[in-house]
């Protein structure tokens, strides 16, 4: 059997295969609440063939959203709207499919335009909001200067992560993922490029990890044992003197010791105008090193598009799970086609069986 379709255990969670749909911002929420767009989007992904579907970066407080269109889990209205979407997705999901959610705070990269509006900081007439960060450093020229979090602010953010996690558990998510990458708030504390504090939360790596680990401990304490908990972390800032893969390994070990059960390894995003050597598998070595250093269940992501490519990553022990994002936007049946390419029988919805090669000769024409 193909290794990509072998079962995977993440703490208490048993997955039917090692394919994950990565969290992908849709910028289509209404004050944090999921809409009909999310309904169709997640229902499609529910029967995509991925063993795990992770809901997009979800703001733990209103000011923690990236844009006006970002999903949130900070109000009863947010919770009710997401309940509608998740319940519908579960009803059509393939057997064994699990659902996760990424809990996030955008930090200094919040209060931004949607990508198709330009992706820059919101202007005065676009209803911007105050942003926060470890240090009062704007993301780029023309961006808002964030407020450096004081003790009360850190307490508020920590509590926001906890309440969002509690809402996610109440909704029945199987897995929770703390967003500690891409230059958002947790990553901002970790990176020396964005954290210039001189108190106990800045300076050494130990100090820079202090607040992220506070959040992780608080969420771990609030999440019952039957729900898997982990984090997406950065593997490198791709900048000299930035956060490194060795730092990522140390951070993963600390998360492991707190009781988190997996890490997804991404990279970049802390500062603008960085030359990132993107290409097939470009982040896989980062995940491999973190996996070796921490011993944690490790997910890799980034420019993974072909079934054979994903299979090799798992078969060669470079990661325990692969996540795909744009590949699933391009082909919402990616998991079906991967199973076919690797000679695996996948249980498909009965309504769509007649499009399979066993019942329709046109399937062979499509594949070629």
N, C-alpha and C positions, 0 to 999 in steps of 0.2 A: 504494500500500500504506500502511496505517496506520503512522505513525511509531512507535507503541508496540510494533509487532511487527517493527520493523527490527532487524537484527543490531547487536550492541554488542561492542566489544573493550575489555577491561580488562587492560592489560598483555598477558600471553601467552594470556589466556582469551578465547575467542570464544563469545559467547552468542547464542542464536537470537532473543531478543527483549529488551525493556527492562523486563520485569516481574520483581520479586524478592519472594520471601516473606521478610519481615523476621524476624529471630530473636525467638522468643517463648518466655519461660520457661514450662515446664509443671509445675514443682515436683513432679515425679513420679519422681525418680531415687532410687536406693538407695546411699547413701554415694558419690554422684557417678556411679554407673553407670546407664546407660540401661536401661529396663525395657520390658515389652510395650507400655506406653502410648506410648513413643517409637516403637516399631516401627510401630504402626498410624498414628500421627500423621504420621511422615515418609514412610511409604509413600503415604499419601493425597496429601501435598503434592508428591511426586515426579511425579505425573501431573496436577497441577493446571493446567498450562499456563504456569507461571512459568518463565522461562529460568534463574533462579537461586533455589535454596532454601538459606537460611542457618540453620544449627542454632543453637538458643538460646544465650544467654550461658552460657559453660562455664568453671567456675572453674579457674584454673591451679594453685591449691593448695587444700587442704581448707578452710583458714580464709578463703579467698577466695570461697566460695559465699555466696549471699544467705541461703538457707534450707537446712534438712536435706534438702529435696527437689531441690535444684539440681544440674544436670549438672556433672560435673567431668572433667578430663583430667589427673589427677595420679598415677594408679596404673596398673599393668598390668591390673587388673580393669576400670577405667574404659575403657581402650583396647579391651579384648576385647569389652565390652558394646556399645560404640559401633560397632565393626567389624561386629558382627552386624546392627545396625540399618541402617547405611549400605550394607552389601552388599545387603540386601533392598530398600532404597529404590532403589538403582541398577538392580536387576533389573526393576523395574516402571516406571521413569521414562520420560517421553516423550523422543523423540530429541533430543539436544543439551542436555538439562537438566544444569546444573552444580550442585555442592554446595559450600557454604561453611560455616565455623564461626566463631562469635564467641568470642574468647578474652578472659576477663574476670577482674577481681578486685574484689570488692564493697567493699573498704576498710571505712569506718566504718558502712556500711549492711549489713554482713554480720551473721550470728548473729540473723536475724530469723525471725518466724513466716511460714508460707505466707499468701498473701492471704486465703484462706478461714478461716484461724485468727485473723485480726485484723491481720496485717501489722506488728505492733509488734516491739520487741526481745524476744528469747527471755527467759523468766523462769528463775529458778534451777532449777526442776524440769523444764525443757524442754531440758536439755543445751546450754546456751549455750557459746560459745567466745570467746576473746580476739580483739578486732578491732584493726586497724592503720589508720593514716591519716597524712597529712603532718603534722598537728598534733593534739594531744590535745583535740579538740573533739567532743562527742557530737552526733549528728545532730539530736536533739530531746530534749525533756524525757522522762525515763524510759528513754532509750537508754544503752547502754554507753559509757563514756569510752574511746576507742581509745588504743592506745599509739602515740606519734609514732615513725615509723620512723627508726632510726639507720642508719649506713652499712652495718652488717651486715644489717639488715632490708631495706634497698633492694637490696643484692646478692642476697639470697635471693629477693625478688619478681622481680627481673630474670631470675634463673636459672629461676624457675618459669615465666615466660612463654616462655622459650626451650625448655624441655623439653616444655611443652604444645604449642608450635608443631611441634616435631620429631615428637611423637606424631601430630599432625594430618596432617602430611605423610606419615608412614608409613601412615596410614589411607587416604590417597588423596584427601583433600579438594582441590578445584580452587582454592579461595580461602580466605584467612584474613583475619579482621577483628579488629583490636584494639579493645576497648570503651573509648572515651575520653569517654563521655557519662553522663547520668542520675545524676550524683552519686556514681559509683563511683570507685575509687582513682585512676585516671589523671586523671579529671575533677577529683577533689579536689585534686590537685597544681596543676592549671591555674587553678582558680578562686581569686580573692583572698578569697572568702567562706569558704573551707574551708582555705586554705593560709596560715597565719600564721607561717611559719618565718622566721628571721632569718639563716639560713646561705645557701649558694649555691643552695639549692633553693626559696627563697621571696623575696617582695618584687616585683621587676620581672617583667614577662611573660617576659622572656628566662630569668630564673632559674626561674620556675614551670614553664616548658616543659622545663627541663633533664632531669628524671627521666623524664617521658613520652617524650622524644626518645631517652634512653638505652635505654629498652625497645624503641622502634621500631628503633633501629640494631641492637640485639642480635638481635631477631627477624629483621630483614631479612638479617643475615649468616647466620642459621641456615636460612633458607627458600630452596630452590632456585628458579632463575629461571622454571621452568615452572609455578610456583604463584603466583597473584595475591595480592598483599598490600596491605591498606589499613586504614582505621580508621573507626569511627563516632565522630564528634566532636560536641560541643555547639555550637550556633550562638549561644546566649545563655542566661544564667541567669535572664533576665526580672526582674532586680533591678538597681537603680542601683548602680554601682560593682562589679558582678559581671563575669563573663566576657562579652565582647561579640562581636557578629558580626565586627567588625574584628579582634579577637583570634583568632577562629576562622579568618579568612582568613590571618593570619600563621602560625598553627599549621599549617594545611594546606600552605602554601608550604614550611615546614620539613620536613614529612613527605614532600612531593614531592621535595625535594632529597636526602633520605635514600634515596629509591627506592621509596616506597610509590606505589601506582598508582590508588587511588580513595579518596574519603571519602564517608561517609554522614552527613548533617547532621540531627541531632535537637536537642533543647533541654530545659532545665529539670532538676530533680532534685537540684540541689546542696544546697538548703536547703528545709525544709518551709514550708507555708502561703503559697506564692507564687501570686498570681493570674495564671494563664497564659491568654492569649486564644485558647483552642482554637476551632477551626472548620475547615471545608473549606480545605485548602491553607495552613493557618496557618504551617507551617514552610517552605513553598516559597520565600518571599523570602530566607530565610537561606541555603538551598542555592544559590539563584541568585547571591547576592553572593559566597559562598565560591568558587563555580565561576568567576565572572568574575575574582576576585582571584588564584586559584591556577592556573587552567587545567587542573585535575585532572578526571578522570571523577568526576561527583558524583551521588549518589543522594539523593532526598528521600523523606520519610515523614511520615505523620500525617494522619488524616482524609481519606485518598484512598480513595474507595469506588466511584465510577462509572467505567466504561470511557472515556466521553467526557472526563471530568475528567482521567484519567491521560493520555489521548491529547493533550490540550491542553498539559499541562505539558511533554511531550517535544517536541511540534510547535513550541511557542513558545520552545524553547531555554532553559527555566528549570532543567532538570536533564537528565542523561543517562539516568537510570534512576529508576523509581518503586518503592518498597517498600510492600507492604500487609501488615498483620498481622491485626487482628480481622476484616477483610473475608474473609480466607481461612478463619478459624474459622467464620464465618457461612456461607460458600459455598466449600467446598473445590474447586469447579470454576470458580472465578472467572475463571481464564484462558480456559477454554472459552467462557464466556458473553461475555467481553470480545471474543474473536475473532469470535464471531457478531455482536455488536453493531456491530463496526467493519468487517464484511465481509471477514474474513480466514479462509482455510482453515487449520485446525489439524489436524495428524495426531493422532487420538485412539486410545486402545487399541481393538483390533479387538473385544474382548469387549463394549465399550460402544457400538459404532457404531449398533446398532439403536435406541438412544434418541435419535439425531439426527433433525433435521427431515426429512432426505431419506428416512428409512425409517419414521418414526413421526409420524403426524399430531397425536398428543397433544402433541408438542413445542411446537406453536404455541399450544396452550392454556396450557401452563406459562409461556411467555414473556409472556403477556398476562394 
